[in-house]
Amino acid sequence: MSKEKAKTEKKDEDVASIFAALKYGPAPEADNVARAWLDDHGRQFGHFIDNKWTIPENRKTYNTICPSTGEILASTVQGEKEDVDLAVSAARRAFESWSKASGHYRARILYSIARHVQKHMRLLSVIESLDNGKPIRESRDSDIPTVIRHLYHHAGWAQLMDMEMANWKPIGVVGAIVPWNFPLMLLTWKICPALAMGNTVVLKPATYTRLSALLFGEICAEAGLPPGVFNVVTGAGSVGSMLATHPDVDKVGFTGSTEVGQLLRRATAGTGKKLSLELGGKSPVIVFESADLDSAVEGVVDAIWFNQGQVCSAGSRLLLQESIYDDFVQRVKSRMSHLRLGHCLDKTIDMGAVVDESQLKSIEELVQSARLEGAQVYQMNAGIPKKGLYYPPTLITGVQTVSRVVVEEIFGPVVVVLPFRTAKEAIELGNNTKFGLAGSVWTENVSLGLEVALSLKAGSIWINCHNLFDAAAGFGGYRQSGYGRDGGKEGLYEYVRPRWEGRPAVHSSPVDFKKFGDTIPSRPTFENVDIAQLLIDGIMLPTIDRTYKMYYGGSQQRPDAPYSRPIVSPSGKVIGHVGEGNRKDIRNAVEAAHKAAPGWGKRASHNRAQIVLYLVENLELRRQEFIGRLILMTGCTEEVAKQEVDLSIQRLFHWGAYADKYGGTVQETTLYGATVKVHDPVGVIAIVCPDDHPLLAFVSLLAPAIVRANCIVIIPSQKHPLLALDLYQVFDTSDLPGGVINIVTGDQDHLTKYLTEHQDVQSVWYFGSAQGSAFVEYTSAENVKRTWVNYGQSRDWTKPDQGQGEEFLYHSIQVKNIWIPMGDIYAN
């Protein structure tokens, strides 16, 4: 055989073996432009403040490391208090002009930033992947396009602010604190709505991933963003705390762990700062036997192994209908064998490295706990690079609902599997978590998919897809996944305050949180008792004594402890007694509210409107009685009393009209399909009313809550509670279901303490003292309940903007976005 012929045959064998194996060859993304940018800065970075690099003296530094290789990319400054002060001062100066600029001007700037980000897409993608360890395909094809989409979308909101947000104004200086899993994308989720609404921003990026934020600062300056509007301060976690508690920061936007979110809630309690939290998750992926199983397997890959599972909305709980359990688990294991791990800049990989060694150890420890509990751990260990922070795709079966890996957020490429029989059981399992960020439902039965999606308690539900995001649809959670939304019009409200409202002037004395609400029950009163008398058959007789009872579960209830509280008129005379509520009364009222909630929530909105309008009818029938009661209790003139009663009737009518007009909308996202925004009720809301305008404030607070399908436990005015208790006769004659409105009387702060500490109250509205406001915000951190407090500031309940503004609706609902893709007829 000639040498030439032998060569040809060998070449043919090589080609044949290549086609037989179909192995991936390396396809690295060039990193020369990223390294050139790093070299331009000598691989040393300071803060980016006032559109300038600031490298303070005598600061410690932190080495940014590429998780794929362990290579040191650059050193960055560890900021201190003086650096935070400098950045906040720059932002405050810039706010004076930026907030007064026209919406059109701000729109032009945001548009320019979007264009400049597009010009530097490749540089940003490579820096993001090197810094974080994620595959370049995800940075290039998902993260950066989403960044650009948010910039363009919010340029539009800046343009439309004067029309669409006419009753709102910017807050001031925003402190934005973002995590390491999507460093640039989540940064823009905070700053885009903040800048569009006229605020300025100081950003603290995550410790591990600082480079893309600093590069973005340069791009903003290049695009023409005025100095001081966007500033970046790097440092350890303590810098985030300094920023959040800075007295000149008006709003804190945080994305990160639930534990840190709780710390921030406590640190900012009572300061008047607005706070939004996008926290952890343990999202279910629910697969029914009616699903397209092959598509669902790919959905699991997107749900849990996207970004190495380091996604707050990762589908880390796989719930499978029993009939397909074994088959589906086998399909997933087979798919896992084809996943490729490798260097972040290799365009052929499916998974990159975990961000940091500490995170890798945390994942390993949690998976080991599953082994110790007797679970079966399946891992794809072949092809894992020897160098770098890699963890294999992992599937865990044989777990219980109380298993640690089922309960806790792992934040890594680990999915646990649980079976279910029926749709009801799937919903119960899906909601069996302290979190409520996201979830997905897999079925070809659209009716089933929608009903399950509506029943899951989470902020984003995907049907036959997972981890889809868009600037037009807000992202955020229920329960311990936080509150507030990033994206959509719903996200704008996090960065504005009502136009009538000023910055709260908080001068609260220190609050002893342990002793707050301590009280001693009232003792007998006899010196100033106003004993009413009646003339009967020519004889003056004392009226029959009446002690007002509490009202919960649809009936009058005696207080748990046999104590009563005297109610005193302006002249100092005792005009009545009400029950002195305690912890058990709060417990009973909350239980009654939860018992009523499912039925009230499922009623048609028209039916809720009819009930509220029936309340209007019955209150008006007793108009003169309530006018007289107001005069007796408050000492006001007849004209003032008439105004309050008539405004209360009008306000009930106003909110009744909103019962069927604020249910949501269809979002205009980039999805080929429908993204449906649903305004869910918050749940059980605790409401603590002010002393001024005892009837009007009571009605103004309860009405928007119940028309949006919440059930409430309400504490009426402490000084003037009799009007509220007179209303339960109106409730009883107006077809209001028992448990929707529950009234507990007594010492307001004592009752507030137990309402705020209650683990199954979803929100607290408090209109009392500055100290009470601080207590509510501080204590709410325990289960991350929503709060609305007044910081001891009064409002004019007679004015429409203060007594029935859009903020009442904002606090009465939580947004759920349901994503429904299409594609059976036309290819997208």
Secondary structure, 3 states (H helix, E strand, C coil): CCHHHHHHHHHHHHHHHHHHHCCCCCCECCCHHHHHHHHHCCCEECEEECCEEECCCCCCEEEEECCCCCCEEEEEECCCHHHHHHHHHHHHHHHHHHCCCCHHHHHHHHHHHHHHHHHCHHHHHHHHHHHHCCCHHHHHHHHHHHHHHHHHHHHHHHHHHHHHCCCEEECCEEEEECCCCCHHHHHHHHHHHHHHCCCEEEEECCCCCCHHHHHHHHHHHHCCCCCCCEEECCCCHHHHHHHHCCCCCCEEEEECCHHHHHHHHHHCCCCCCEEEEECCCCCEEEECCCCCHHHHHHHHHHHHCHHHHCCCCCCCEEEEEHHHHHHHHHHHHHHHCCCCECCCCECCCCECCCCCHHHHHHHHHHHHHHHHCCCEEEECCCCCCCCCCCCCCEEEECCCCCCHHHHCCCCCCEEEEEEECCHHHHHHHHHCCCCCCEEEEECCCHHHHHHHHHHCCCCEEEECCCCCCCCCCCECCCHHHEECCECHHHHHHHHEEECCCCCCCCCCCCCCCCCCCCCCCCCCCCCCECCCEEEECCEEEECCCCEECEEECCEEECCCCCCEEEEECCCCCEEEEEECCCHHHHHHHHHHHHHHHHHHHHCCHHHHHHHHHHHHHHHHHCHHHHHHHHHHHHCCCHHHHHHHHHHHHHHHHHHHHHHHCCCEEEECCCCCEEEEEEEEECCEEEEECCCCCHHHHHHHHHHHHHHCCCEEEEECCCCCCHHHHHHHHHHHCCCCCCCCEEECCCCHHHHHHHHHHCCCCCEEEECCCHHHHHHHHHHHCCCCCEEEECCCCCCCCCCHHHHCCHHHHHHHEEEEEEEEECCCCCCC
